[in-house]
Amino acid sequence: MSDLSAFRITKKWPAKHPDRIQLYSLPTPNGVKASIMLEEVGLPYEPHRVDFETNDQMSAEFISLNPNNKIPAIIDPNGPDGKPLPLWESGAILVYLADKTKKLIPQDAAGRYHALQWVMFQMGGIGPMFGQLGFFNKFAGKDYEDKRPRDRYVNESKRLLGVLDKHLDGKAWVLGNDYSIADIAIFPWIRNLYGFYEAGDLVGRSDFKNVDRVLAEFVKRPAVEKGLTIPAKA
């Protein structure tokens, strides 16, 4: 039986199954990257809901694991050298779980770096730009008379979608025929842009038919369907 008592976060979210990967998350576009990945690779895990409504992410216990107070974060009780590994940042978690299981990432060096470049494309471009567009379109920004900030993110989001759409022409997935962490990184954000952020018309969704095609295949996957709901509301 693993002992995770040294991790302060377990005081707020006790581990009922300390031998499993502990996931601290919420079903946001970044959060579901971890839950989808865990479902896809079949590693046993125990999810804990970090509720933004009660500012759980700002609690001392959560910050003890992630000083950047963002979800998701994990503790793997069986990390490198058999020691527990705490880890945060969704992209790092995807790469770690792929390396741990040797799944959903190419095993040749060139293929690996191609996967990583698309994960970073999401983290450095799609995530920040779509997130800002979501703010200006759905939240407080929608009340601003000056639409230049919103339009800046609309235009950049369109550009990024165009890059992805062109790349996906004739491909089943981002890396071609093989589903990978690149898809798990990117498509929750596409889904969120069109759904929760209600920005499909704003960015001209109909212009990006390859993106729509691959998104439809992505959400059909059983691991994706389940991962999008984890951690569930109590």
N, C-alpha and C positions, 0 to 999 in steps of 0.2 A: 504494500500500500504506500503510495507516494505521500509525502508530507509537504504541504504547501503553506504551512502556518507562518513561515518566515515572510510571506508576502502579505503586506498590510491590507491589500484589497480584499483578501479572503475573510476579513472581519466583517465587512459590509455585505459581501456576496459569498457566503460560505460554500465550499466545494462539497457537494454530496458525493461526487465521484472524482476524487483527487487524482486518480490514475488516468483520467481523460484530459484532453486539451480543454482549458478553461477559456471561453470566449466571452468577452465583455463588449456588447455592441447594441445596435438599434437598427431596424430595417430602413436605413438611408442608402443612397447609392454607394457610398464608401463602406458602410457597415455590411451590406449584403455581399460584397466581394468575398469577405471571409467566410460567411455562412454557406454561400454557394460553393466555394472552393472545398470546404470541409465536406459538404454533401457529395460533391463530385468525386473526391478521392477516397471517400469512405473511412476517414479517420474518426474514431469515437471522440465526441466532444460534449461539453456541458455548457449551454448558453446561459448568460446572465444579461438581463436587460438593463442598460444604462439609460435611465429615463431623463430626457431633456426637460420635460415639464416640471420636474422637481430638481433640476440642475445637478443630477447625479454626476455628470461629467466634471463638475467643479469641486466635488468632494475631495477631502484630503486622501481618502482611500483610493479613489480612482487616479488622482494625480501621482500617488506613490508608484503607480505602474506606468502611467503615461504623463510626463510633465507637460506635454502639449495639450492636455485635456481634450483629446479628440478620440472618437471611436473609429474603427475597432481596435482592440488590443487583445492579446492572448497570453496565456502562460502554458507552455508545453512542459508537462512534468518529465517527459523523456526527451529532452533536447540534446544538443551535441554533447558527446562524451557521457551521455546518460544523466546529465544534470538538468534541472529545470531551467527553461529559457523564457524570460518575459520579453515580449516583442510588441511594438506598435508601429503604425503607418501601414495602411492597407496594401500598398504595393510591396513593401518588404514582407508582409505576411504571405501574400500570394507567392512570391519567389521562394520563401522559406518552405512553405508547404509543398510546392512543386518539387523542390530539391529533396525534401525529406522522403517523398513518396516516389520520386522519379516519374511523375505523371504530369501531363498538361504543360510540359515545357520540352522543347527539343533537346535531345541528349548530345547532339553534335554542337561544337562551339559556335559555328556561324548561325545555326538555327536558334540557339539560345539567345544570341545577341539580337537577332531579328525580333524575337518575342519581347525582350526587354525594351527595345526601342519603342514598341507600341504601348507597352505598359507605361512608359515614361511620357509618351505622347498624351495618354489620358491624364496622367497625374499633373503634368505641366501645362496642358492646354485645355482639354475637354472639361476636366473637373472644375478648375478655377473659372473658366469662361462661362460654362453653363450655370455654375452656381451664382455668379454675379447677374447673369441674365434672369435667373429665377427670382432673385431679390427684386430687381427692378420691374419685373413683369407681374409677379404675384404678391409680393409683400409690400413693405413700406414704400419702395421706389415707385410703385404705380401711381402714387399721389403727387409725384414731382411734376411740375409743369414743364420743366426743361427735360426733353426726351433725349438729349444728346448722350448722357451716360448710358441709358438703356440701349440706344441705337448702336453705340460702340460695341456692346457685347452681343447684340443681335448680329452685326456684321461679322464679328470674329467667330461667332458660333456657326454662322453660315459657311465661312471659309473652312473651318475645321471639319464640318460635315461634308463639304465638297472634297477635301483631301481624303477622307475615309471612304466616301462613295466611289471615287475614282479608283482607289486602291482595291475595293471589294469587287470591282467589275470582273466577272468570270470566276470568282472565288467563293467557296462555301463558307469560309471563315477568314479571319484576319490573316492567319498564316497560310492560307490556301485550303487544303483538304482537311487539315488537322485542327480541331478545336483546342483552345489553349487558354492560359492565363491572360493573354491579350484580350480575348473576347470577354472574359469574366471581369476584366478591368473596365472595358469600354461600354458594354451594352447596358448595364444598370443605369449609367448616366444618360444614355440615349432615351431609355424608357422613361426616366424621370423628367427629362426635358419635355417630352411629348405629353406625358401624363400629369404628374403632380405639378410641374411648373406651367402647364397649359400653354406652351410656347410653340407647338407644332406649326400652326398657321403663320406665326410671326417669323419663323426661320425658313418657311417654305418647305415644309416636310415633303410634299409631293415631288420636289425636285431631286430627292435623294432616294431613288427607288432601290438601289443596292443596299443602303443602310436599312431601309424598311424590311427588305427581304431577309436579311440576316438577323435583324432584331426579332422577326416573327419566329424564326427557327430557334433562336436563343431561348425565348420565353416558353417554348414547348418542352424544353428539357426537364425531366422530373426533378433533378437536383436544383435547377433554377427555380422552378415553381415552389419547391419547399423552402429553399434558401431565402427567397424574397419575403418570407413571413417570420423569419427568425432574427432575434428572439421575440417570441409572441408576447402580447400584453397579458399581464396576470389577470 
